[in-house]
Every structure is written in structure tokens, then in C-alpha cells.
């Protein structure tokens, strides 16, 4: 009987993880190798190729309020240019850059690799269909090593959860990295740079918080994107901390709706592909 109960519990648990792979979202786990920089460095990274790609294929100001990527319109030549850009990034000595240059670098690498892996596996209706991560019942591409920088093999999970989140300690990076889904913050129509990153992060935060996929308040009940629940430790650690974060970026109308709220009622996320 005990064996049956344990087996049933395991099946239920695995079923939950399969239905929602973010059920056990990765915790921030600092990779000390990358926590090195040169504050006086004048070296910059050229993101012009990525900027050109984004300006060519991102549909900004879509009626839905969600930026879309025209995956099926990407030419073979432009995808090859994207691959060359990713190869170029892999040759950069990141630890010799100053921190603002590194921050833009990691965001752009994450997004470029995500777009490239999606293009490699088209046609798919969700990033969940790109089941290339190692391990039992895994879905999506996040766990697969997809780039090598300074001799270190990197997965998307490594970039987000072992570098960006723990080293930069900025919850706004969640508004910058894009997972090719409608529920995700917008893929920006231009590349991040050391000069524009802080402004773009603030703009991205405001755009997401004030869009229904970020936050909705109905009859006093606050429903948020699942991102805020999966990574609540980055947003204050509890409902009060999250609500304080949302207040920072909410417009006047949403802020008035949030006034007096003390808890999050529910969360939701849409994994459908962010195509037009």
C-alpha cells in the first residue's frame, strides 16, 4: 500500500511538472565565474546585426499590446546573419567588460539564442514544443547548452538564473528576457546597449505591468502574470513586496485599483507563440 501511495504521488507530481514546467522554477544560483568585470574598460560589443534583425521582424504596437515576431517571414539569409551574430557574441571576453556592457550583452544573447532556436524548430505553436532540454519529462529548450562563452557551455537557464538574476540583482531583467510566448514581456524592437538598457528596462516594466497579461484587478481581486509568482523572490518575496513593486510601474488608473489590495488572488500565463 505504501509503495502504491508513493508511486501515485510521484505520478501526480510529474503530471504537474509536465503540465507546467515552471512549477519548480529555477532559483537564482550565482555562477561566480561570471561575477567579474573591469569597471574602467572602454570595450564595447557590437549589437548592430541583432538590432537590424529586430527592426526588420518585430511587430511593435500590435493591436493586442503585445509585440510579435514574424517568424515565418525571416529569410534564410537573415537567419544566417543571426547565427553569425550569436557566433560573434560567443567570441567576446565578457569578464573584461564593464557591468553595464555585460548586462546588455547577456540580455541580447539570451533573446537572440531563443529566437534562433525557435526558427530552427519551426513550425511550432509554442516554445514548449521545442523539447530539447535534457532530463525526464522536460519541455522547452531552456536546459540545453546552446552557446559557449569563454570556454563555458551555457544554457538559457544558465544565462537567466545563474548570471542575470543573481549577479545583477535587478528584477527588471524579467521584463527584458523573452521566451517567445504571448504571456512574456515584449521582445523589444531594438537591441539593448550599455547606454539604453536602464531606460529600456523601465519602459518594458511599465508596458508589462499596465497590460492585462501583467496585472488585472477585478472587483478588488488582483490577478498577475505567473512570472511574479514563479520568481516572487525577485519581487519582494511575498504579496506585499510584489504589490509594492507593481505600484512603482503602474499608471494612475491601475495604481488606484491596487490601492488597498493586500494579497494576490491568482496568476496566469499564456504559452502560445508570440507570432502575429
PyMOL commands that set and color helices and strands:
alter all, ss='L'
color gray80, all
select helices_A, chain A and resi 2-19+21-24+32-34+48-57+71-73+76-90+94-96+99-120+127-129+156-168+171-175+197-209+226-230+232-235+239-249+252-258
alter helices_A, ss='H'
color red, helices_A
select strands_A, chain A and resi 58-59+68-69+145-149+152-155+215-218+221-225+266-268
alter strands_A, ss='S'
color yellow, strands_A
deselect
rebuild
show_as cartoon
